[in-house]
Amino acid sequence: MTSTPARDTGTAPSVGTSGPPVREDVPAEFDALAALRRAGLPVDILSDAQRDVLAGLSPSETDVIGSVKRRLDAAEPEVVGHDLKVL
């Protein structure tokens, strides 16, 4: 018996107050917040609700965010003032 891969419906799963939603396309051992921290995103300054949304991202979604952050960082001048950057 073969399983059918999860289909992306284009809509994000709803987020409750008890943590990130469970998605079939995200391996149980994957830690999206840790991956985003390694990519340099300051996830710890976000609200609990925002972290819950990010915690539910798939590996490919976190890869996209990391890629965008690297491109934004590369476009910055060497010295930047005291701006707060989330990405």
Helices and strands as residue ranges (DSSP letters): H 32-38, G 43-45, H 48-55, H 59-75
